Amino acid sequence: MLRGGSALRRGGAPCRALSTGDMFREGTGVSQGCPQTHHIHTPRTPSELGLSLRRLGRTLQAQLPALEPGTGGWVPPGAPQDPRPPEEADVVVVGGGVVGWSVAYWLKALEARRHGMRVLVVERDPTYSRASTVLSAGGIRQQFSLPENIRMSRFSASFLRNINEHLGVPNEPPVDIQFQPSGYLFLASPQDADGLEATVKVQREEGVQVTLLSPTQLKEKFPWIDTEDVAVASYGLEDEGWFDPWTLLTALRRKATSLGVLSCAGEVRGFVTSAEDLMPPQGLDLLSARIKHVHVYMQDSLEYQPVTCAIVVNAAGAWAGELLEAAGLPEALRQPPLPIQPRKRYIFSWHCHDGPGLSCPFLIDTTGAYFRREGIAGNYLGGMSPPEEEEPDPSDLSVDHSYFQDQVWPRLARRVPAFSSLRPGSSWAGYYDHNSFDCNGVVGPHPRLENLLVAAGFSGHGLQHAPAAGRAVAELVLKGRYETLDLSRLGWRRLVQGEPLVEGGVV
């Protein structure tokens, strides 16, 4: 490769850079050494011109870096990658959602030596038709009760604000996530008022710009709200709103790929660990082991590719718990189990011609129902998480339209009288990677699998925390410690000790 206008003779001293004139001189042969000095011969016929161009092609080809074994040939930038995974990688990230691609991006962005690490992202749904990322409501807020969640939100807000400094790719259009800075509005009933005020105190201590509104102030600012049974409300003043999830995902993927991250469509269904090297292989009380290989199964095939790896990152979202039940992991190494399961959530859209205007926030009702504006033409979207005993079947993404009719609409119409005459629109379902232990993300190394890290279980706020969580995991891999944000309390220790770290702001 040419750098600074120079080229190196194979086994010899530096020679001068090639000029256009050099490439048309007779006897030019970079593969044998420096160009020899001959009289200048200008092509005069089409055949001479063709010969000169072929020489130019050979010259440039000779200056390309040597291909790695097994690559099969030079691939132009932007060409589709080989659908098969490589036989080895330094880091295998299982899950190509926004968290997985964030981890991959930060690994390459923070590595000490360019192209020093081979990172592979494995995603089983390359169409993203079932991906939690693109099926979410796209919100970002600072209003959490746990300091770690607040800090991740603040980091992510800064990341999104300066997204092109991070994810911009030369000669590509700038990233526009279509951020709508309309703020979150949490309404609290009299019995929940003290809790909301205590949460706002924590948020302010963390530097969040949030204000408390009395029912009178709430009515003055948002006259379309019925304030009956509302004791107090908290309203975010900056770094809150919503954006386009698909744009963030594709921007992370595009930037990571430009930095050298590899990806493949497949599913990790098996592992090979160092426990298999121990004798006897059965009846042994295993304390720890390392993952040596992951088995990546190709789409619609029983064939798999074993990938040798040094680090595995479980960013499989709603299926992160299921991943650790895959073949090859001895039962002793699965303890404690990862309490993350898929939970199906519906999002409904509707039109209301005289509904809230452009000042409409992302409103969280006292009942748990929520909505936000969608565009500027009187369209909205929203939903509500059901009680534990009424969780829908997560085996598919079908939508129960009666849930909007019977549960969501009555609550929203009571809070916003204009919604009494709304016109229902489309609807869809997506997955929460629900952490049944305490509804908080699990971030950090596994207690028994020495080279496995997890970043999952965010219970509905993974999209907004992905930039921060991805950097945190990358710092653990590259530096062995947290540097930007200390997420130690979100690690496995609380699962081992049975001490939940409860987040009061789960929607």
Secondary structure, 3 states (H helix, E strand, C coil): CCECCEEECCCCCEECCCCHHHHCCCCCCHHHCCCCCCCCCCCCCHHHHHHHHHHHHHHHHHCCCCCCCCCCCCCCCCCCCCCCCCCEEEEEEECCCHHHHHHHHHHHHHCCCCCCCCEEEEECCCCCCCCCCCCCCCEECCCCCCHHHHHHHHHHHHHHHCHHHHHCCCCCCCCCCCCECCCEEEEECHHHHHHHHHHHHHHHHCCCCEEEECHHHHHHHCCCCCCCCCCEEEEECCCCEECCHHHHHHHHHHHHHHCCCEEEEEEEEEEEEHHHHCCCCCCCCCCCECEEEEEEEECCCCCEEEEEEEEEEECCHHHHHHHCCCECCCHHHHCCCCCEEEEEEEEEEEECCCCCCCCCCEEECCCCCEEEECCCCCEEEEECCCCHHHCCCCCCCCCCHHHHHHHHHHHHHHHCHHHHHCEEEEEEEEEEEEECCCCCCEEEECCCECCEEEEECCCCCHHHHHHHHHHHHHHHHHHCCCCCCCCHHHCCHHHHHCCCCCCCCCC
